Amino acid sequence: MTLEELTLEIYAERALTYFESKHLVTWAVNVLTLGYESDNLYILAGLDNASTEEREIYFWK
């Protein structure tokens, strides 16, 4: 998958179904696997036990 496809999948899930914010952590891990890097991606990828609010802050960054 591409970054665009992964991000579109997250947006669609948020709009169309019950959204589990742990999927943002999975998204970050997948994006890192594609070779993208940023401090916010690394932080988000490590937020397994964080609140939804904290995960969303790093996702939107």
C-alpha positions as CSV (number, residue, x, y, z in Angstrom):
1,M,0.0,0.0,0.0
2,T,1.0,3.6,-0.4
3,L,0.9,6.4,2.2
4,E,-2.1,7.8,0.4
5,E,-4.0,4.5,0.5
6,L,-3.3,4.0,4.1
7,T,-4.4,7.5,5.0
8,L,-7.6,7.2,2.9
9,E,-8.4,4.0,4.7
10,I,-8.1,5.7,8.1
11,Y,-10.3,8.7,7.0
12,A,-12.9,6.3,5.6
13,E,-13.0,4.3,8.8
14,R,-13.4,7.4,10.9
15,A,-16.3,8.6,8.7
16,L,-18.1,5.4,8.1
17,T,-17.7,3.1,11.2
18,Y,-17.0,3.0,14.8
19,F,-13.4,4.2,15.0
20,E,-10.8,2.5,17.3
21,S,-7.9,5.0,17.8
22,K,-5.4,2.1,18.1
23,H,-5.7,1.9,14.3
24,L,-3.8,5.2,14.2
25,V,-0.9,3.5,15.9
26,T,-1.0,0.7,13.3
27,W,-1.2,3.3,10.6
28,A,2.0,5.0,11.9
29,V,3.8,1.7,12.0
30,N,2.8,0.9,8.4
31,V,3.8,4.4,7.2
32,L,7.2,3.9,8.9
33,T,7.5,0.6,7.2
34,L,7.0,2.3,3.8
35,G,10.1,4.4,4.6
36,Y,8.6,7.7,5.7
37,E,10.1,9.1,8.9
38,S,9.2,11.9,11.3
39,D,9.4,12.4,15.0
40,N,5.6,12.5,15.2
41,L,5.3,9.1,13.3
42,Y,7.7,7.5,15.8
43,I,5.9,8.9,18.7
44,L,2.5,7.8,17.4
45,A,3.8,4.4,16.6
46,G,4.7,4.0,20.3
47,L,1.4,5.2,21.8
48,D,-0.2,1.7,22.3
49,N,-1.4,2.6,25.8
50,A,-2.3,6.3,25.2
51,S,-5.6,8.1,25.1
52,T,-7.5,8.7,21.9
53,E,-6.9,12.4,22.2
54,E,-3.1,12.0,22.5
55,R,-3.0,9.6,19.5
56,E,-5.1,12.0,17.4
57,I,-2.8,14.9,18.2
58,Y,0.2,13.1,16.7
59,F,-1.8,11.8,13.8
60,W,-2.8,15.3,12.7
61,K,0.8,16.6,13.0
